[in-house]
Amino acid sequence: MGDARPVDRASLAAFLRSRRERVRPEDAGLTRGPRRRTPGLRREEVARLAGMSVDYYIRLEQARGPHPSRQILAAVARALRLGDAERVHLFRLAGESPEPPPGPPSEVPQAVLHLLDRLDDTPAFVLDAKWEPLAWNAMADALLGLTALPPKARNITRGLFLTPGVRLADLTPEQRDFARGCVNDLRRALARYPHDPGVTGLIAELERSPDFRALWAEHGVEVRSGQEKTIRHPRVGTITLHCDSLLVPDRDQRVVLYTAAPGTPAHEALRLLRVIGAQDLRVEDQTRWG
């Protein structure tokens, strides 16, 4: 149910126009054509993409439309390719409580991909809200062996809780804290995406683990940042690295960086790893993320 707040028609109209002009036709799967004069989409194209009448959409942009329904707002948000923050703003301008986003975004912004490539001496990768690696650079692959893993095995929480023979009681306190943070973060993801099959399906799968069920029953939501990670690597030995996460705005993604202070054994190990690369890499699942 909405909050029954009044529609800010003028601001809503201006916001829709600005976002329509920003979307390139090719981004929406349309042909630009030689006679196009508008820098973005035409009004009739937005209406078609949203599955609504052209007249209705025109009235919205002219600040004379009716109170749009939540279904209309969701359709317009998809047609205009709005980010999470923009979607929230659209709903609020229309006098509605923001709807939950449909699911964790899986497309990594091009600028973030460029950043990964430029970090050629630092393992870096991108995670979505359910701890699924979406992209990684060569150093992260050399350290963690992501490319060699089947896609399902790349998920961090599966590695922690569903690896045969691995129990939390056998891990270090640092690794147990990390596991607890993963579970807490999944709880927060479920609150943001309660109907996403990827999130709900992963949690149902993890509930096969008694360790996961015990941590889930704590109802924790706190997540630590800036932790140290110890990784046993088959080529360069045991490495203890500092782990930092940078949030990607409007994507509910994070860039994870593994670093070491210059002059330390870990730093020298990373330098060696940069030379070795990911050749014949087989990192043990149970220590990969701890």
Backbone as CSV, one residue per row, in Angstrom:
resi,resn,N_x,N_y,N_z,CA_x,CA_y,CA_z,C_x,C_y,C_z
1,MET,0.851,-1.183,0.000,0.000,0.000,0.000,0.883,1.226,0.000
2,GLY,0.454,2.298,-0.704,1.194,3.535,-0.713,0.924,4.327,0.537
3,ASP,1.655,5.453,0.663,1.493,6.312,1.823,0.419,7.366,1.611
4,ALA,-0.254,7.372,0.437,-1.306,8.331,0.115,-0.785,9.764,0.202
5,ARG,0.477,9.965,-0.118,1.020,11.322,-0.163,0.656,11.940,-1.504
6,PRO,0.604,13.270,-1.599,0.278,13.895,-2.881,1.409,13.707,-3.886
7,VAL,1.034,13.696,-5.157,2.014,13.578,-6.233,2.651,14.940,-6.481
8,ASP,3.963,14.987,-6.519,4.675,16.208,-6.902,4.789,16.193,-8.423
9,ARG,3.736,16.619,-9.096,3.636,16.442,-10.551,4.720,17.179,-11.307
10,ALA,5.037,18.388,-10.890,6.053,19.157,-11.615,7.422,18.496,-11.509
11,SER,7.797,18.087,-10.304,9.100,17.439,-10.125,9.127,16.072,-10.799
12,LEU,7.999,15.353,-10.737,7.924,14.051,-11.390,8.099,14.201,-12.893
13,ALA,7.435,15.183,-13.481,7.547,15.407,-14.921,8.979,15.763,-15.313
14,ALA,9.610,16.643,-14.539,10.982,17.037,-14.862,11.940,15.864,-14.722
15,PHE,11.728,15.037,-13.708,12.592,13.880,-13.488,12.443,12.878,-14.638
16,LEU,11.214,12.610,-15.069,10.995,11.672,-16.169,11.646,12.177,-17.451
17,ARG,11.501,13.477,-17.732,12.112,14.023,-18.953,13.633,13.884,-18.922
18,SER,14.217,14.194,-17.753,15.679,14.145,-17.661,16.200,12.722,-17.831
19,ARG,15.494,11.743,-17.277,15.953,10.369,-17.389,15.661,9.785,-18.772
20,ARG,14.591,10.196,-19.389,14.302,9.729,-20.760,15.385,10.212,-21.726
21,GLU,15.813,11.453,-21.577,16.830,12.012,-22.471,18.194,11.380,-22.258
22,ARG,18.383,10.726,-21.127,19.678,10.132,-20.805,19.852,8.732,-21.392
23,VAL,18.744,8.031,-21.649,18.812,6.641,-22.112,19.051,6.612,-23.622
24,ARG,20.115,5.981,-24.059,20.384,5.842,-25.481,19.487,4.753,-26.077
25,PRO,19.005,4.948,-27.292,18.132,3.931,-27.893,18.767,2.546,-27.917
26,GLU,20.066,2.481,-28.226,20.728,1.175,-28.306,20.778,0.488,-26.945
27,ASP,20.792,1.268,-25.838,20.768,0.662,-24.511,19.447,-0.055,-24.247
28,ALA,18.383,0.419,-24.897,17.060,-0.182,-24.721,16.728,-1.178,-25.825
29,GLY,17.726,-1.509,-26.654,17.495,-2.462,-27.728,16.785,-1.877,-28.925
30,LEU,16.839,-0.536,-29.101,16.180,0.142,-30.207,17.211,0.663,-31.196
31,THR,16.766,0.903,-32.421,17.635,1.454,-33.461,17.577,2.970,-33.416
32,ARG,18.754,3.602,-33.465,18.779,5.061,-33.384,18.153,5.694,-34.623
33,GLY,18.536,5.261,-35.814,17.965,5.815,-37.043,18.542,7.180,-37.388
34,PRO,18.539,7.550,-38.685,19.181,8.812,-39.118,18.395,10.077,-38.774
35,ARG,17.090,9.959,-38.533,16.269,11.165,-38.340,16.030,11.495,-36.869
36,ARG,16.646,10.787,-35.969,16.412,11.024,-34.549,17.006,12.371,-34.140
37,ARG,16.194,13.201,-33.510,16.663,14.504,-33.041,16.827,14.566,-31.530
38,THR,16.055,13.777,-30.824,16.184,13.771,-29.362,17.429,13.004,-28.953
39,PRO,18.138,13.456,-27.897,19.369,12.760,-27.493,19.121,11.387,-26.883
40,GLY,17.919,11.141,-26.405,17.617,9.867,-25.763,16.442,9.184,-26.416
41,LEU,15.554,8.634,-25.583,14.376,7.951,-26.099,13.269,8.949,-26.423
42,ARG,12.404,8.557,-27.358,11.189,9.330,-27.603,10.128,8.914,-26.580
43,ARG,9.142,9.785,-26.395,8.080,9.470,-25.426,7.338,8.202,-25.802
44,GLU,7.069,8.032,-27.076,6.336,6.840,-27.493,7.165,5.578,-27.278
45,GLU,8.476,5.695,-27.344,9.331,4.541,-27.091,9.301,4.141,-25.623
46,VAL,9.320,5.131,-24.728,9.216,4.823,-23.303,7.871,4.155,-23.014
47,ALA,6.809,4.694,-23.598,5.479,4.121,-23.378,5.428,2.673,-23.855
48,ARG,6.018,2.412,-25.020,6.004,1.047,-25.547,6.816,0.111,-24.658
49,LEU,7.990,0.570,-24.214,8.821,-0.264,-23.351,8.142,-0.541,-22.009
50,ALA,7.346,0.430,-21.548,6.666,0.283,-20.260,5.317,-0.409,-20.374
51,GLY,4.851,-0.641,-21.599,3.571,-1.312,-21.790,2.384,-0.453,-21.395
52,MET,2.448,0.840,-21.710,1.367,1.757,-21.366,1.035,2.613,-22.584
53,SER,-0.080,3.349,-22.504,-0.473,4.172,-23.643,0.442,5.386,-23.756
54,VAL,0.667,5.825,-24.989,1.518,6.997,-25.226,0.896,8.227,-24.578
55,ASP,-0.421,8.362,-24.683,-1.087,9.532,-24.112,-0.899,9.600,-22.601
56,TYR,-0.969,8.457,-21.930,-0.789,8.440,-20.471,0.609,8.914,-20.109
57,TYR,1.627,8.396,-20.820,2.997,8.794,-20.486,3.225,10.270,-20.786
58,ILE,2.685,10.762,-21.894,2.841,12.185,-22.229,2.252,13.058,-21.134
59,ARG,1.096,12.658,-20.622,0.476,13.454,-19.545,1.341,13.458,-18.292
60,LEU,2.032,12.343,-18.010,2.940,12.334,-16.865,4.065,13.342,-17.054
61,GLU,4.619,13.394,-18.257,5.724,14.315,-18.519,5.254,15.770,-18.609
62,GLN,3.979,15.965,-18.803,3.437,17.324,-18.866,2.814,17.762,-17.546
63,ALA,3.064,16.990,-16.491,2.608,17.323,-15.138,1.101,17.447,-15.048
64,ARG,0.375,16.672,-15.835,-1.086,16.726,-15.778,-1.698,15.330,-15.732
65,GLY,-0.887,14.353,-15.394,-1.391,12.996,-15.355,-2.064,12.681,-14.037
66,PRO,-2.742,11.539,-13.955,-3.362,11.084,-12.701,-2.292,10.571,-11.743
67,HIS,-2.740,10.111,-10.579,-1.826,9.495,-9.616,-1.397,8.143,-10.176
68,PRO,-0.133,7.971,-10.605,0.264,6.689,-11.212,0.283,5.569,-10.182
69,SER,-0.108,4.387,-10.624,-0.100,3.224,-9.739,1.331,2.732,-9.543
70,ARG,1.489,1.862,-8.559,2.810,1.284,-8.318,3.259,0.436,-9.516
71,GLN,2.309,-0.235,-10.184,2.654,-1.029,-11.355,3.170,-0.148,-12.484
72,ILE,2.525,1.004,-12.669,2.974,1.951,-13.698,4.364,2.472,-13.369
73,LEU,4.584,2.827,-12.118,5.886,3.352,-11.718,6.986,2.317,-11.918
74,ALA,6.697,1.067,-11.569,7.690,0.010,-11.750,8.006,-0.186,-13.224
75,ALA,6.986,-0.131,-14.071,7.195,-0.311,-15.506,8.012,0.840,-16.092
76,VAL,7.715,2.065,-15.668,8.468,3.223,-16.152,9.922,3.153,-15.676
77,ALA,10.122,2.727,-14.436,11.483,2.613,-13.901,12.294,1.614,-14.728
78,ARG,11.681,0.500,-15.114,12.390,-0.475,-15.957,12.685,0.106,-17.331
79,ALA,11.698,0.783,-17.914,11.888,1.340,-19.253,12.996,2.380,-19.278
80,LEU,13.102,3.162,-18.223,14.116,4.213,-18.161,15.417,3.732,-17.549
81,ARG,15.488,2.451,-17.213,16.722,1.834,-16.705,17.240,2.578,-15.464
82,LEU,16.326,2.836,-14.527,16.685,3.575,-13.329,17.490,2.712,-12.368
83,GLY,18.457,3.339,-11.701,19.167,2.689,-10.620,18.311,2.649,-9.365
84,ASP,18.801,1.989,-8.320,18.015,1.825,-7.102,17.647,3.166,-6.480
85,ALA,18.611,4.082,-6.381,18.326,5.390,-5.778,17.335,6.180,-6.628
86,GLU,17.453,6.070,-7.947,16.519,6.776,-8.834,15.120,6.180,-8.728
87,ARG,15.043,4.873,-8.588,13.741,4.213,-8.440,13.050,4.691,-7.159
88,VAL,13.804,4.755,-6.073,13.252,5.254,-4.810,12.742,6.676,-4.989
89,HIS,13.538,7.518,-5.652,13.149,8.919,-5.866,11.879,9.012,-6.704
90,LEU,11.775,8.188,-7.746,10.581,8.191,-8.600,9.339,7.878,-7.780
91,PHE,9.396,6.840,-6.965,8.228,6.457,-6.165,7.848,7.569,-5.189
92,ARG,8.828,8.189,-4.594,8.521,9.243,-3.620,7.911,10.467,-4.289
93,LEU,8.399,10.822,-5.477,7.787,11.937,-6.208,6.328,11.641,-6.530
94,ALA,6.022,10.367,-6.752,4.648,9.973,-7.085,3.801,9.718,-5.846
95,GLY,4.332,10.009,-4.657,3.556,9.859,-3.432,3.437,8.437,-2.949
96,GLU,4.357,7.567,-3.369,4.307,6.157,-2.991,5.538,5.780,-2.177
97,SER,5.385,4.777,-1.332,6.543,4.192,-0.673,7.330,3.401,-1.718
98,PRO,8.643,3.514,-1.702,9.432,2.791,-2.713,9.209,1.294,-2.624
99,GLU,9.085,0.662,-3.781,8.961,-0.791,-3.813,10.337,-1.423,-3.660
100,PRO,10.401,-2.648,-3.160,11.698,-3.323,-3.106,12.248,-3.517,-4.517
101,PRO,13.543,-3.311,-4.721,14.099,-3.587,-6.038,13.888,-5.045,-6.412
102,PRO,13.803,-5.348,-7.705,13.451,-6.718,-8.115,14.490,-7.759,-7.738
103,GLY,15.727,-7.394,-7.632,16.775,-8.357,-7.298,18.129,-7.683,-7.338
104,PRO,19.157,-8.334,-6.809,20.489,-7.739,-6.818,20.978,-7.520,-8.247
105,PRO,21.389,-6.303,-8.589,21.902,-6.068,-9.948,23.124,-6.937,-10.222
106,SER,23.198,-7.478,-11.427,24.323,-8.338,-11.790,25.250,-7.698,-12.809
107,GLU,24.844,-6.576,-13.383,25.682,-5.904,-14.375,26.653,-4.961,-13.662
108,VAL,27.944,-5.156,-13.875,28.970,-4.325,-13.240,29.216,-3.093,-14.105
109,PRO,29.185,-1.896,-13.525,29.434,-0.692,-14.317,30.786,-0.755,-15.025
110,GLN,30.826,-0.184,-16.237,32.053,-0.223,-17.033,33.205,0.449,-16.312
111,ALA,32.926,1.516,-15.575,33.996,2.203,-14.864,34.632,1.312,-13.810
112,VAL,33.816,0.459,-13.176,34.355,-0.456,-12.165,35.216,-1.533,-12.837
113,LEU,34.787,-2.006,-14.003,35.598,-2.983,-14.732,36.950,-2.389,-15.124
114,HIS,36.945,-1.130,-15.533,38.212,-0.464,-15.859,39.097,-0.372,-14.616
115,LEU,38.472,-0.090,-13.472,39.241,-0.006,-12.224,39.908,-1.336,-11.913
116,LEU,39.178,-2.431,-12.059,39.764,-3.744,-11.800,40.988,-3.986,-12.676
117,ASP,40.871,-3.630,-13.951,41.984,-3.858,-14.870,43.213,-3.028,-14.497
118,ARG,42.985,-1.822,-13.975,44.116,-0.951,-13.644,44.823,-1.394,-12.367
119,LEU,44.142,-2.151,-11.535,44.763,-2.642,-10.302,45.527,-3.933,-10.609
120,ASP,46.602,-3.796,-11.377,47.292,-4.989,-11.859,48.235,-5.597,-10.836
121,ASP,48.387,-4.963,-9.660,49.218,-5.558,-8.607,48.428,-5.845,-7.339
122,THR,47.089,-5.710,-7.432,46.214,-5.889,-6.273,45.063,-6.826,-6.625
123,PRO,44.885,-7.927,-5.897,43.699,-8.759,-6.134,42.430,-7.963,-5.826
124,ALA,41.536,-7.916,-6.805,40.295,-7.151,-6.641,39.178,-7.863,-7.382
125,PHE,37.992,-7.899,-6.763,36.841,-8.523,-7.404,35.572,-7.832,-6.931
126,VAL,34.478,-8.067,-7.649,33.191,-7.428,-7.366,32.214,-8.487,-6.899
127,LEU,31.540,-8.211,-5.775,30.520,-9.114,-5.238,29.147,-8.449,-5.320
128,ASP,28.117,-9.273,-5.544,26.762,-8.742,-5.428,26.245,-8.967,-4.013
129,ALA,24.967,-8.688,-3.784,24.416,-8.727,-2.428,24.366,-10.133,-1.849
130,LYS,24.423,-11.151,-2.667,24.400,-12.530,-2.151,25.782,-13.179,-2.204
131,TRP,26.826,-12.350,-2.222,28.219,-12.791,-2.158,28.602,-13.620,-3.386
132,GLU,28.065,-13.229,-4.523,28.388,-13.876,-5.789,29.435,-13.032,-6.518
133,PRO,30.610,-13.567,-6.817,31.594,-12.803,-7.588,31.083,-12.542,-9.007
134,LEU,31.049,-11.270,-9.399,30.549,-10.885,-10.714,31.676,-10.589,-11.699
135,ALA,32.801,-10.103,-11.196,33.948,-9.757,-12.046,35.190,-9.758,-11.178
136,TRP,36.335,-10.009,-11.791,37.591,-10.035,-11.034,38.737,-9.730,-11.982
137,ASN,39.849,-9.278,-11.398,41.018,-9.006,-12.227,41.963,-10.201,-12.211
138,ALA,43.062,-10.078,-12.961,43.988,-11.202,-13.103,44.618,-11.583,-11.772
139,MET,44.896,-10.602,-10.915,45.508,-10.908,-9.625,44.553,-11.674,-8.717
140,ALA,43.274,-11.307,-8.730,42.292,-12.054,-7.930,42.167,-13.482,-8.440
141,ASP,42.243,-13.655,-9.744,42.166,-14.996,-10.309,43.392,-15.812,-9.919
142,ALA,44.553,-15.153,-9.927,45.773,-15.858,-9.537,45.750,-16.247,-8.063
143,LEU,45.134,-15.423,-7.231,45.078,-15.693,-5.796,43.999,-16.706,-5.439
144,LEU,42.830,-16.599,-6.093,41.660,-17.357,-5.666,41.207,-18.428,-6.653
145,GLY,41.736,-18.403,-7.871,41.369,-19.431,-8.837,39.919,-19.399,-9.259
146,LEU,39.342,-18.203,-9.426,37.911,-18.086,-9.692,37.517,-18.647,-11.057
147,THR,38.314,-18.358,-12.075,37.945,-18.795,-13.425,37.876,-20.313,-13.522
148,ALA,38.740,-21.005,-12.798,38.776,-22.468,-12.871,37.612,-23.129,-12.140
149,LEU,36.888,-22.377,-11.318,35.796,-22.956,-10.541,34.501,-22.982,-11.334
150,PRO,33.637,-23.984,-11.121,32.285,-23.920,-11.680,31.558,-22.715,-11.104
151,PRO,30.651,-22.095,-11.865,29.991,-20.880,-11.388,29.383,-20.985,-9.987
152,LYS,28.701,-22.096,-9.674,28.071,-22.216,-8.352,29.107,-22.277,-7.236
153,ALA,30.273,-22.817,-7.538,31.303,-22.955,-6.510,31.988,-21.635,-6.184
154,ARG,31.734,-20.610,-6.989,32.376,-19.318,-6.743,31.710,-18.550,-5.610
155,ASN,30.473,-18.871,-5.308,29.776,-18.128,-4.254,30.466,-18.365,-2.917
156,ILE,30.766,-17.280,-2.216,31.558,-17.356,-0.998,30.830,-18.134,0.092
157,THR,29.532,-17.903,0.240,28.804,-18.565,1.319,28.697,-20.073,1.079
158,ARG,28.574,-20.483,-0.184,28.558,-21.928,-0.456,29.899,-22.548,-0.057
159,GLY,30.997,-21.849,-0.368,32.301,-22.368,0.006,32.467,-22.500,1.506
160,LEU,31.868,-21.572,2.254,31.993,-21.593,3.709,31.161,-22.688,4.354
161,PHE,29.929,-22.872,3.868,28.987,-23.723,4.597,28.679,-25.058,3.926
162,LEU,28.991,-25.204,2.643,28.603,-26.428,1.949,29.796,-27.234,1.455
163,THR,31.012,-26.829,1.832,32.178,-27.630,1.475,32.234,-28.864,2.365
164,PRO,32.244,-30.065,1.795,32.255,-31.285,2.626,33.437,-31.308,3.600
165,GLY,33.155,-31.677,4.830,34.202,-31.826,5.834,34.623,-30.556,6.531
166,VAL,34.050,-29.420,6.160,34.424,-28.149,6.791,33.363,-27.759,7.808
167,ARG,33.790,-27.541,9.059,32.881,-27.109,10.120,33.426,-25.833,10.734
168,LEU,32.516,-24.974,11.198,32.949,-23.719,11.821,33.833,-23.971,13.031
169,ALA,33.545,-25.038,13.762,34.323,-25.329,14.968,35.789,-25.580,14.655
170,ASP,36.088,-25.971,13.410,37.468,-26.265,13.028,38.189,-25.046,12.473
171,LEU,37.478,-23.941,12.287,38.077,-22.743,11.708,38.652,-21.846,12.793
172,THR,39.446,-20.883,12.381,40.015,-19.918,13.319,38.926,-18.941,13.756
173,PRO,39.110,-18.247,14.885,38.142,-17.216,15.288,37.917,-16.167,14.198
174,GLU,38.966,-15.808,13.486,38.849,-14.837,12.397,37.930,-15.351,11.303
175,GLN,38.093,-16.627,10.958,37.251,-17.216,9.920,35.808,-17.359,10.381
176,ARG,35.609,-17.671,11.643,34.234,-17.775,12.162,33.554,-16.410,12.161
177,ASP,34.294,-15.362,12.507,33.725,-14.010,12.446,33.338,-13.653,11.020
178,PHE,34.193,-14.054,10.081,33.887,-13.788,8.677,32.617,-14.518,8.253
179,ALA,32.480,-15.772,8.657,31.285,-16.546,8.318,30.036,-15.902,8.911
180,ARG,30.140,-15.444,10.156,28.999,-14.777,10.784,28.626,-13.503,10.008
181,GLY,29.620,-12.750,9.573,29.340,-11.544,8.796,28.647,-11.859,7.483
182,CYS,29.042,-12.958,6.838,28.376,-13.364,5.596,26.902,-13.672,5.838
183,VAL,26.617,-14.405,6.909,25.227,-14.758,7.222,24.425,-13.498,7.533
184,ASN,25.002,-12.589,8.320,24.302,-11.354,8.655,24.014,-10.528,7.406
185,ASP,24.976,-10.507,6.490,24.783,-9.743,5.259,23.706,-10.367,4.392
186,LEU,23.623,-11.705,4.388,22.552,-12.365,3.643,21.183,-12.030,4.224
187,ARG,21.110,-11.886,5.544,19.838,-11.512,6.161,19.418,-10.122,5.685
188,ARG,20.368,-9.218,5.601,20.061,-7.873,5.115,19.669,-7.900,3.638
189,ALA,20.312,-8.782,2.862,19.947,-8.903,1.456,18.517,-9.423,1.308
190,LEU,18.121,-10.360,2.168,16.761,-10.891,2.121,15.741,-9.799,2.426
191,ALA,16.085,-8.887,3.337,15.171,-7.779,3.644,15.020,-6.841,2.447
192,ARG,16.091,-6.675,1.667,16.027,-5.789,0.500,15.369,-6.463,-0.699
193,TYR,15.572,-7.771,-0.827,15.068,-8.508,-1.997,14.261,-9.725,-1.533
194,PRO,13.134,-9.504,-0.853,12.410,-10.636,-0.245,11.832,-11.617,-1.251
195,HIS,11.673,-11.202,-2.507,11.046,-12.084,-3.495,12.022,-12.526,-4.580
196,ASP,13.291,-12.225,-4.425,14.259,-12.602,-5.443,14.598,-14.085,-5.310
197,PRO,14.391,-14.885,-6.362,14.653,-16.328,-6.245,16.127,-16.655,-6.031
198,GLY,17.016,-15.780,-6.507,18.436,-16.023,-6.276,18.796,-15.950,-4.808
199,VAL,18.250,-14.947,-4.110,18.527,-14.790,-2.681,17.821,-15.865,-1.870
200,THR,16.525,-16.043,-2.101,15.775,-17.024,-1.311,16.251,-18.453,-1.594
201,GLY,16.606,-18.720,-2.851,17.090,-20.056,-3.187,18.437,-20.363,-2.548
202,LEU,19.318,-19.365,-2.512,20.619,-19.570,-1.884,20.457,-19.843,-0.394
203,ILE,19.599,-19.073,0.271,19.395,-19.273,1.711,18.803,-20.660,1.974
204,ALA,17.844,-21.073,1.149,17.269,-22.415,1.317,18.331,-23.492,1.138
205,GLU,19.230,-23.279,0.193,20.317,-24.236,-0.037,21.264,-24.277,1.157
206,LEU,21.602,-23.087,1.699,22.541,-23.030,2.815,21.953,-23.619,4.093
207,GLU,20.634,-23.652,4.196,20.011,-24.191,5.401,20.229,-25.693,5.565
208,ARG,20.831,-26.324,4.580,21.248,-27.721,4.764,22.410,-27.811,5.752
209,SER,23.092,-26.691,5.985,24.247,-26.686,6.880,23.813,-26.365,8.308
210,PRO,24.124,-27.230,9.285,23.807,-26.911,10.683,24.497,-25.633,11.159
211,ASP,25.729,-25.387,10.693,26.433,-24.165,11.081,25.695,-22.930,10.592
212,PHE,25.219,-22.987,9.345,24.470,-21.846,8.820,23.185,-21.639,9.614
213,ARG,22.471,-22.728,9.891,21.210,-22.591,10.626,21.445,-21.980,12.009
214,ALA,22.539,-22.357,12.659,22.825,-21.818,13.992,23.101,-20.318,13.917
215,LEU,23.877,-19.886,12.931,24.172,-18.454,12.798,22.936,-17.679,12.344
216,TRP,22.142,-18.280,11.476,20.919,-17.609,11.001,19.952,-17.377,12.165
217,ALA,19.931,-18.306,13.108,19.024,-18.183,14.256,19.423,-17.050,15.190
218,GLU,20.636,-16.509,15.042,21.055,-15.381,15.878,20.394,-14.071,15.462
219,HIS,19.846,-14.007,14.242,19.175,-12.805,13.716,20.104,-11.594,13.717
220,GLY,21.380,-11.811,13.474,22.338,-10.707,13.436,22.260,-9.942,12.126
221,VAL,22.606,-8.665,12.168,22.659,-7.841,10.959,23.969,-7.050,10.878
222,GLU,24.824,-7.151,11.898,26.066,-6.396,11.881,27.066,-7.087,10.946
223,VAL,27.810,-6.254,10.196,28.823,-6.769,9.281,30.108,-5.989,9.506
224,ARG,31.168,-6.708,9.837,32.458,-6.061,10.033,33.115,-5.768,8.686
225,SER,33.922,-4.705,8.653,34.690,-4.379,7.452,36.150,-4.237,7.836
226,GLY,37.006,-4.256,6.835,38.422,-4.067,7.094,39.054,-5.215,7.859
227,GLN,38.755,-6.452,7.509,39.297,-7.611,8.202,40.555,-8.122,7.509
228,GLU,41.296,-8.941,8.235,42.416,-9.643,7.628,41.952,-11.006,7.131
229,LYS,42.510,-11.452,6.014,42.177,-12.753,5.440,43.458,-13.565,5.288
230,THR,43.428,-14.796,5.733,44.556,-15.701,5.581,44.207,-16.745,4.531
231,ILE,45.021,-16.847,3.494,44.760,-17.739,2.368,45.958,-18.662,2.189
232,ARG,45.682,-19.958,2.130,46.734,-20.933,1.845,46.787,-21.170,0.340
233,HIS,47.849,-20.700,-0.280,47.976,-20.759,-1.728,48.953,-21.864,-2.107
234,PRO,48.629,-22.671,-3.106,49.488,-23.811,-3.437,50.841,-23.435,-4.027
235,ARG,51.000,-22.199,-4.511,52.255,-21.829,-5.152,53.104,-20.884,-4.313
236,VAL,52.478,-20.005,-3.547,53.253,-19.007,-2.790,53.083,-19.166,-1.283
237,GLY,52.367,-20.198,-0.841,52.242,-20.458,0.584,51.112,-19.690,1.246
238,THR,51.188,-19.585,2.571,50.151,-18.913,3.348,50.357,-17.393,3.297
239,ILE,49.291,-16.665,2.952,49.354,-15.209,2.832,48.279,-14.608,3.728
240,THR,48.665,-13.647,4.551,47.698,-12.898,5.345,47.590,-11.495,4.753
241,LEU,46.405,-11.160,4.272,46.176,-9.906,3.564,45.106,-9.089,4.252
242,HIS,45.176,-7.774,4.068,44.126,-6.895,4.576,43.025,-6.817,3.527
243,CYS,41.790,-6.899,3.972,40.634,-6.901,3.064,39.797,-5.654,3.305
244,ASP,39.568,-4.889,2.253,38.705,-3.707,2.317,37.640,-3.802,1.237
245,SER,36.477,-3.227,1.513,35.372,-3.230,0.553,34.954,-1.802,0.243
246,LEU,34.741,-1.535,-1.042,34.250,-0.243,-1.498,32.875,-0.462,-2.126
247,LEU,31.878,0.279,-1.661,30.530,0.120,-2.185,30.398,0.781,-3.553
248,VAL,29.645,0.137,-4.451,29.341,0.697,-5.761,27.969,1.357,-5.663
249,PRO,27.878,2.675,-5.764,26.594,3.363,-5.582,25.529,2.857,-6.547
250,ASP,24.310,2.719,-6.032,23.122,2.356,-6.810,23.160,0.944,-7.380
251,ARG,24.151,0.137,-7.023,24.240,-1.212,-7.573,24.154,-2.292,-6.509
252,ASP,24.260,-1.918,-5.243,24.293,-2.907,-4.170,25.393,-3.929,-4.443
253,GLN,26.524,-3.439,-4.899,27.701,-4.262,-5.146,28.865,-3.691,-4.353
254,ARG,29.886,-4.493,-4.181,31.086,-4.010,-3.492,32.326,-4.488,-4.230
255,VAL,33.321,-3.621,-4.270,34.627,-3.984,-4.803,35.492,-4.396,-3.620
256,VAL,35.979,-5.625,-3.637,36.798,-6.158,-2.551,38.266,-6.109,-2.982
257,LEU,39.097,-5.537,-2.122,40.520,-5.376,-2.405,41.330,-6.131,-1.360
258,TYR,42.304,-6.912,-1.797,43.246,-7.581,-0.898,44.602,-6.893,-1.035
259,THR,45.115,-6.331,0.061,46.359,-5.573,0.012,47.306,-6.041,1.114
260,ALA,48.573,-5.656,0.961,49.604,-5.961,1.955,50.549,-4.769,2.040
261,ALA,51.061,-4.498,3.218,51.986,-3.388,3.407,53.296,-3.672,2.688
262,PRO,53.879,-2.677,2.024,55.163,-2.883,1.337,56.228,-3.399,2.298
263,GLY,57.041,-4.325,1.808,58.126,-4.871,2.606,57.762,-6.061,3.449
264,THR,56.476,-6.390,3.536,56.045,-7.540,4.335,56.135,-8.806,3.495
265,PRO,56.183,-9.978,4.152,56.178,-11.240,3.393,54.963,-11.369,2.480
266,ALA,53.808,-10.879,2.938,52.600,-10.961,2.107,52.755,-10.121,0.842
267,HIS,53.386,-8.960,0.980,53.598,-8.102,-0.185,54.521,-8.777,-1.188
268,GLU,55.552,-9.422,-0.695,56.467,-10.142,-1.579,55.752,-11.324,-2.243
269,ALA,54.861,-11.973,-1.503,54.100,-13.081,-2.078,53.201,-12.591,-3.211
270,LEU,52.584,-11.419,-3.036,51.749,-10.858,-4.105,52.582,-10.521,-5.334
271,ARG,53.788,-10.002,-5.113,54.662,-9.695,-6.249,55.013,-10.966,-7.015
272,LEU,55.274,-12.044,-6.292,55.564,-13.313,-6.940,54.334,-13.840,-7.670
273,LEU,53.177,-13.686,-7.028,51.931,-14.167,-7.629,51.633,-13.435,-8.938
274,ARG,51.996,-12.171,-8.996,51.785,-11.397,-10.225,52.571,-11.987,-11.385
275,VAL,53.733,-12.538,-11.093,54.561,-13.160,-12.121,54.027,-14.539,-12.491
276,ILE,53.631,-15.300,-11.471,53.181,-16.671,-11.703,51.847,-16.707,-12.432
277,GLY,50.928,-15.838,-12.031,49.602,-15.836,-12.633,48.752,-16.971,-12.110
278,ALA,47.724,-17.324,-12.859,46.747,-18.326,-12.415,46.998,-19.702,-13.016
279,GLN,48.215,-19.959,-13.484,48.482,-21.233,-14.133,48.354,-22.401,-13.148
280,ASP,47.571,-23.389,-13.552,47.413,-24.629,-12.776,47.037,-24.359,-11.327
281,LEU,46.209,-23.356,-11.101,45.882,-22.973,-9.723,44.764,-23.843,-9.178
282,ARG,44.986,-24.376,-7.995,43.956,-25.125,-7.276,44.026,-24.701,-5.818
283,VAL,43.211,-23.718,-5.435,43.197,-23.244,-4.054,42.136,-24.019,-3.293
284,GLU,42.449,-24.422,-2.051,41.509,-25.209,-1.259,40.262,-24.392,-0.954
285,ASP,39.092,-24.973,-1.218,37.832,-24.265,-1.026,37.671,-23.752,0.397
286,GLN,38.052,-24.563,1.366,37.735,-24.190,2.743,38.565,-22.998,3.231
287,THR,39.666,-22.671,2.576,40.477,-21.551,3.039,40.431,-20.381,2.075
288,ARG,39.723,-20.551,0.964,39.783,-19.544,-0.078,39.290,-18.180,0.418
289,TRP,38.221,-18.192,1.202,37.620,-16.925,1.618,37.890,-16.599,3.072
290,GLY,38.488,-17.464,3.818,38.666,-17.189,5.253,39.800,-16.287,5.533
